[in-house]
Amino acid sequence: MAAKAVQPQLISRFLRAMKAVYGPFDALTPAQATSWTPPPMAEGHRGRYLWTDAFGVLNLLTLGALTSNALYTTLAARLVHTVHDTLGRMRDGTRRLPGASDEHPLAGGLRIGKEDEEDDPGGDGDGQYHHYLTIWMFALNRMTHATGERRYNDLAVELARAIHPRFVRDRESARPRMYWKMSIDLKRPMVLSEGNLDPIDGYVVFSLLQRTHDGDKNVLAQEIDEYRRILETKWRRYVSDDPLDLGMTLWTAHWFDGKEQWATELSRRASMCLRALYEEEKYFDAPTRYRLAFREFGTCLGARCLVAKLARATGMADADEKAYWEAFIEKVLRTWAPNVDEDPPLVPTKLQPITMVMYATAMIPGAFQSGFFGEDN
């Protein structure tokens, strides 16, 4: 499913959403793009937030592929550099995270980018999240597929090897365990419980990094095996009523859907849970004041992956289900359009960046989808 033509009007909306976060970058010349510094966002410490900027990188790669304009790929590279130089440093910005160096900038992980200090009494301070780190690794992996430059995937592998032994414990046991959040220096767990998707994210993303690696094709074999052991205890009993969790589950699983049993079944279970949330719980009919747009744009990303799979099928039932999920996506986007299509968006200021980058992805998943750059995985 290599990059294919998309309606110009949709690309225009996609671009407008991205410009709401990163400014009028489409007006830059190629020479200016090589020295572009992304403007500080309304969210994040020092204007950077790892999850949001990961979506930003991937969306810029999508624009580059769809428009055949190398400007956007250059801007993606500049955003990567800026994130590494900000979230790869301590909060005062004076030094790299412990274990990292200028030669190995990700050997100490990457901060979340929370505005509050990690020990903030509110409990939502800075630190490191496994699921933010894996989405960043994925963005670096896609940089390699988009540019042909192996150094990006090498950086992702460096990051993977640095953070894995800090988040995963009891590694020799039949069922390793994981921490959900670690301190900035990766020396102490901040949240002891295990994220619902963390081992699944780890298995999928680390597998993609290993496949892309030009050298040792077993470079992450031990880590992947540890995630697999955790994964095997979870997928059969997966349930969720969280729209973002369901969307990201469908996205993650689509990389192995039809290839490995766990992914095929997990996709089925997640789609059933989402259908129940839509039809029975009427979640998407509730007033928008009780909902968050960016979480539902994550749902749309997963639903887009379902639609792409169903588009390759040939049965009448598959066609009907494809139409069902296309209508669902359209309903969600139509619900939020009056807010996000305004200039400026009618979204709380702190939520504008994450909302707008995920809105763009919900419209055109592009680089998030298997085969977008022409490769099998």
Disulfide bonds with the S-S distance in Angstrom:
none
